[in-house]
Amino acid sequence: MLLEGRDIAKGYDSGGEHVQVFSGVSFSVASGEAVALTGESGSGKSTLLHLCAGLDRPDRGQVRLDGVPLGALRDASRARLRRTRIGLVFQQFNLIPSLPVAANLSFQARLAGREDTAWTGTLAERLGLTPLLRRYPEQLSGGQQQRVAIGRALAGRPGLILADEPTGNLDEATGDTVMDLLLGLVAETGAGLLMVTHSRRLADRLDRRLRLSGGALCR
Amino acid sequence: MIRATLAALMSHWWRHPLQLVSLAVGLALATGLWTGVQAINGQARDSYDRAARLLGQNRFATIEAADGQRFGQARYVALRRAGWQVSPVLEGAMRVGDLRLRILGVDPVTAPPDAVPRTVTGGGSLLPFITPPGVAFAAPQTVSALDAASGLPALRVAEGLLPGVLVVDIGIAQRLLSAPGAVSRLIVAPEQPVGRAPLADVAPGLVQRAPQARADISRLTDSFHLNLTAFGLLSFAVGLFIVHAAVGLAFEQRRTLFRTLRAIGVPLVGLIALLGAEIVVLALGAGLAGVALGYGIAAALLPDVAATLRGLYGASVPGTLDLSAGWWLGGLAVAVLGAAAASAQSLWRVWRMPLLAPAQPRAWARASARSMVAQSALAAGLAMAALALALWGQGLVAGFALLAAMLLGAALALPAVLSALLWGAERTATGALAQWFWADTRQQLPGLSLALMALLLALAANIGVGTMVASFRQTFTGWLDQRLASELYVTAASEAQAARLRTWLAPRTDAVLPIWSVEGPLAGAPGAVFGVADHRTYRDNWPMLRIQPGAWDRVAQGRAALINEQLMRRAGLVPGDMLRLPGGHALPVAGVYSDYGNPRGEAMIGVDLLTALYPQVPRLRYAIRVDPAQVAALARALVEDFGLPPDNVTDQARIKAMSLGIFEQTFTVTAALNVLTMGVAGFAMLMSLLTLSTMRLPQLAPVWALGLTRARLAWLELGRALMLAALTMVLALPVGLLLAWVLLAVVNVAAFGWRLPMHLFPADWARLAALALLAGGLAAAWPALRLLRTAPADLLKVFAHER
């Protein structure tokens, strides 16, 4: 199994109170599978996604990527895993403002030491970014920035794509275009996809749906 | 509405206490350094004024000998008989133990009202004062220092007198100074009888001088105080850089708030007024702390300044502060004005901001690109102005204007130069991380540029002043070796003892060279004329800058004079020109010698001519040439066999040590201000990095998420600060060397009258570079540590829109 969560629990302290976000969450994502993670606001979708990316540790339970329990890894090992195995797409794009589009596209792949210029070129072409390669993020529209973020996530041919509401900041038409590109490219690379979304319409386009509600996962 | 708006505006500071601290400390430091220097200058000037006021020099005309020398009191008696309302004064220096005293002999009976301190003439003081054994009035600290001294009249405390000054009856002064019947000058009462005989008829050779608006000493020390002021101004400017950065950031972060406040009905004028009031309140609070800090700085530095002024200029300044309410209020005003100047640009931006301006803060990098162009243009303009001043500027003010233009131009050019260097590094970087590092550093530049500019100024000042001082030290040491060629220096207590001393020394030494001098005006400023014996000691060793053939022969024959560099530059004299000596005798200049550390103009003439022109010249001091192996034995014999007090026998090494001591002390204050300026720059860097670190998370979190550890990011942040500090140091080096050149070739010449060769000290630069890296490293260590300890949950907040 590409990604697996077993009996995960996570909470946080706020104003002296402990807030339990969720507990007993178990799930899995296989290679080549596209899974939607839905739920109402505050249900913990992004938190679960961050646990899957090794950006945070669960209070209880385990997240395994390629069978490796992320919680047992040291900070440096989890960072290496993120560089090499995971592609992240954020709602706010989170491009690096100081680098031009071309450098942003290849950034993670180069960090991981697996840059493939031909593949990056193809991605730029497919994402319609070729004329924009010398521009800086601040000079792009929201849709263009998200296409760069998708390209960056895919440039290193990761095994798993984690996307946090990738179209949440875009209008419907632009969002559809971006989704088409994302799903097409994910399918093409054979990567697994776990995508947080509020949209039932988008969720319906994926292979499967996981729903977080009341602090637990409903299938 | 005002209260609600104010609460909204002030809430920013509660949420960003670091900015508040940065602003307050920056302003307090700027105010502190400036007011500290002003306190020192003010204290010294007050002392000079008190010295001038003491005998009414600033209010009463005086009658003096044309050659500036003492004259016989018979002339005073003649003037009184001719109806002149004049009062005699005898002034001179004497040493009691280690204490150098200025003796002021007055005649309180004939002195005009207010010309003599009231303590002397008031109450029952007059009779004991004028009748033997007399009474001496002095400042409290002088009385305590002289408590056990013998040979002086009974001491009485007189508040208001300067330390080191002893006011006695003129008869007592004549005895103390071994000058029976001598008078230095006569105080002329404002009311004079009509029809009295002209001065030239009654006392030929005496001239009347108008009241002096300023004391002589203040003319000599002007350049010293100007140097201090320049340093104070530099520190003030560096402090204002911090304030400007903190205010700019606080305004930038509140743009959304300003827009919202205006959108819900707060008028623009009201908003500006409240922001202005906020600045004034903050400035008053920080200013108060700054003025207190300034008092502390002045109190700490004043003893050194006082010692320098005493050692170099013979000026008496108390080592304790006595400051007026005006100084405190002035300090607060400086703080408010400084804060207003530093905030003006930000207030102007709010004033110009359209109501529907984008709510998000402007991208610093983009906004700064425009200001960087304007800044670079201004830097180029200042560089041109500096060049013009270097080519055509005259005098000390032009010298400091050149320094200001050069330093400010270099500071303004720094962001553009660094940006170009970082752009070049980014272009040549191959790795993704390296490329990001350079590009991200370039993006950080606008936020850091003010701190880096402050660092550049501090480093350049350190290099410049350090090079000047070290060049001075190296030159001065070599010069002392030349100048102090004689093995032993002795001073007789009286003319009779001096005559016996010459006879006693003759068979025991190779040569006894007189060191006789008279003081008097040279080229319109205080100066001195020395008599020089015709001896190879001078011909072989005297440090000549220019000399005509046969100059020493002509000097020995009384047909020419040598002058020091100060007099050459001040009076524009060159060899061949005529020099007018005190009293009117003129001689051609045959050569110029270097005379470092001496603020006065001096001339050297043949000793026979000196005694002929000034028969009353004291003949007490001598330089002795003797086999160096015999020095210790001779010095002992002078004390034990001849009976000279040990203090009156000084060997060459001791004089050199004393001279170097005075020299080192002269730069103690400069060095202290240098360190303080570096401290301010380091603080500016720390505050900028800390402030930026709170805004860095949105830029760092994605890179962390993409696969870098927090530890690596923290190291990169540290490396960035070190790299920027190192680049700034490299750029500060040429600026500092230029500064040193301006100080040595322009400012020193204008201020002190001598020009020194410039030496380079790469080891000092290496030390300074290490210090700059340490400052950069320490400033970056805290933010880096904070980043290292940032919980993943905080980094995730950048991405998380929900939990």
Interface residues (C-beta under 8 A of the other chain):
Chain A: Y12 V19 V21 S41 G42 S43 G44 K45 S46 T47 H50 A53 L55 D56 R57 D75 A76 A79 R80 L81 R82 R83 T84 L88 F90 Q91 Q92 N94 L95 I96 P97 S98 L99 A103 S106 F107 Q108 R110 L111 A112 E115 E138 R152 D164 E165 G168
Chain B: A363 A365 R366 G431 A432 L433 Q435 W436 A439 D440 R442 Q443 P698 Q699 A701 P702 V703 W704 A705 L706 G707 L708 T709 R710 A711 R712 P792 A793 L795 L796 V798 F799 A800 H801 E802 R803
